[in-house]
Amino acid sequence: MITIKFRAQDIASNKWLYGDIRHHKNYVCIFEQGGNIGEQVKPETVGQFTGLTDRNGTEIYEGDILLYNGNRRIVEWKYGTFGLSMHENGFTFQAFYELPVPIVDSTVIGNVFDNPELKKGGKNED
């Protein structure tokens, strides 16, 4: 069974918070799972847990950037499912690999918020 949880950046400190999400009229909060004290977060940074981990055991969230088969891919929610897409030179390629693809050998190398420079996709040049 997949644990449904979210992450988002705290509105004041930019620290990543993990847990349940609650939408209010003018703001969004993350609550520690099972907790009743929430922190206001930046709505644009909210990402859901995919239920998967990379080869190092790191949880994979929507908005993460993976090194997958030597290429950078962005984890997105599209077409009613999680998948990997590639962005390069301002374009999103139509290649969309529905998760779970065989990502056993993938590695989370960042996310689109903390590491926007990695969004360009393509071959890993590091």
N, C-alpha and C positions, 0 to 999 in steps of 0.2 A: 504494500500500500504506500502510495506517495504521500509524503508530508506536504501539505499546502502551506507555504509560507512565502514571505516577501522580504525584500530589502529595499532600502531607500536612504538617501542622505539626510541627516538631521539638518533642519533649516538654519540653525545657528552655527554649528560647529563643522558641518560637512562630514561628520563621522558617519560611517555606515551602520545602520540599525537593521535588525533582523527580527521577524515575527509576524504577527497578524496585522492586517491593514484595516483601517476604518476610514471611510470617507465621510466628512462632515460637509456642511453647506459651503464653506469657504476655504477648507483646508483638509489635509490628509494626515493621519497619524499612524505610526507603527507602534504596536504593543508587543512586549515580550510575550511569547506564546503562553496563554493561560493567565497572563497578567492583566491588571486593570489600570495601569498607569502608562499613558502613551506619550510619545514625543512627536511634535509636528515635523513633517518631512517635506522635501521638495517634490511635488507631484511628478515632475518630469523625470525623476530618477528612480521611480518605482519599477521594480522588476520581480517577476515571480520565479520561484525555484522550479527547475525543470524536473527534479526528481533524480537527476543524474550527477555523477561526479567524474572528474578527469582522472588521468592515470596516477595523480598524486593524492587522490581522495578529496580534492577541492570541489565543493558544491558548485554546480553550474546554474547561473541565473540568466534570465533575459537581460540582454545588454552586455553580457560578457563577450570578450574577444578570445577565441581559441586559436591555437596553432594546431591545424588539422591537416594531415597529409602534406606538410610543408607549406601550407597556405594559411593565411589569416582569414577567419570566418567570424561573423557576428551572430550571436544567438538572438533570434527574433521570434515573436509570436505572429504568425501569418497563416492565412487560410485555415484557421481554427486549430492550429497545432504549433509546437515549437519546432524550429529548424535552424539551419545554418545558411547564411547568405554571404556573398562577397561584395564589397564595395571598393570601387577603384575609380579614380579621377572623377569623383562626383556622381558616378552611376552605380546603381544596384543591378548586379547581374541577375538574370532570371533563374540561374541555378539556385535552387532552394532545396537543401537536403533535409528531409523530415527527420526529426529525432525520434527514436534513438537510431542514428546511423552508427556504424562501428566506431565509436569515439574512444575506445579503450586507450589508444595511443595519443589522444589529444591532451593539450595542456592549456589551462586558463592563463593567458598572458596579460590580462588587464580587462578594462571595460570601457565603454564608449564615453563615460563621464570623466573618469580619472586619466584616461589615456586616449584622447581624441586623435592623436597623431597615428595611432595604430588602425584607425578606421579605414585607411586607404586600401587595405586588403592586399591581395597579390601574394607573391612569394615572400617568405620570411627572409629578410636580408640581414638579420642579426648574426 
